[in-house]
Amino acid sequence: MLDHYVVFRPRAGKEDELSAALEKFGSAIAGNMPCLVEFTWGPNVNQSGLDHGFTHGCFARLTTQASLKEEYWIHPAHQALLGVLDELCEDRFALDYAVDDVIRGT
């Protein structure tokens, strides 16, 4: 599996539009992307003061590392999201890593 995280620093006044864009993306890929195991998104509620202005995030768990480029990146809904992110965000940061084992709480 591959975990794909993205955090977003929206332009001033664009927070609601960013939320709407992430919600639209999530709705568009739900059940329409075989490689997608899980997708979540939402506002950053961390109160540590270490957010550096990143107010929203999303997480996608994909079946394989290859599926990121072969399915996820080229999906029309992802391309549509990419098309609006530069307008909505000052900055964004992505982090991907392969998941070998998942440790679950009791």
N, C-alpha and C positions, 0 to 999 in steps of 0.2 A: 504494500500500500504506500501511498504518498500523501502526506499532509501538506496542504497549501494554505498559508495564512497571508492575508493582506490587511494592512492598516492604512487608514486614510486621514489626511489632514485637509479638510474642506476649505474652500475659499470662504471669506466672511459672508454670512447670509445664505450660504448654499447647503447648510446642514440638512434641512428638510428635503431638498432635492436629492441629496446623496442618499438619504434613507429610502426615498421613493425608488431611486434607481437600483439600489441593492435588493429591495423587495421585489421589484419587477423582474430582475435577473433571477432571483431565487424561484419565483413562480414559473418562469419560462423554462428553467432546467429541471424542475421537479418531475420525475418520471420520464424525462426525455433524453437522458444522458446515461447510457448503460454503465459507464465507468464511475459514476458518482455514487459513493456510498452514503455520504452525509454532506449537508450544506447548512451552515448557520451564519447569521450576520446580526449586528446590532451596535448600539452606541457603547462607547467605552465607559464603564462604570468604576474603573479603578481609581481609587482616591489617594494613591501614593504620591502624586505630584510628578510622576515620571512619564507622563503621557506625551510630552514634547509637542502638544497640539494635535495629536492624532486622536480624533473624536469617535471614529467608527472602525469596525473591523469585520472581516469575514473569514470563514474557515471552510475549506472543501477537503474532504477525504476521498481520494481516488483509488481505484482498484490496483493500478500499477503506476510506476514512475513514467512509463512511456505514454500512458493515457493523458498526461498533462498536455503534451504537444499534439498527440494524435487525435484526441477527441475534445478535450476541454477548451483548449485555446482556440480551436477553429469553429466551435459551436456558434451558430448565429447569435444566440443570446449573449454569449461572452464577447463577441465582436461588437455588438451593440453597446454593451456596458463600457468597453474600452473606448468607444467613440464619444462617450460623454464624460469620462473621468477627467480628462485634461481641463474641460470647462468647469467642472465641479470642484476639483481638488488642486491645492497648491502643491501637494506632495503625496506620495504613497510609497509603501514599502512592502515587498513580498518576501516571504521566507518559505522555502519548500524543503522537506526532508523525508527520506524513506523511513517507513515504520516497519521495524522487524518484529517487535513485541509490544503489546499493549499491557500496561499494568493497571488493573482495575481495583478500586477500593472495595471494601467489604460491605 
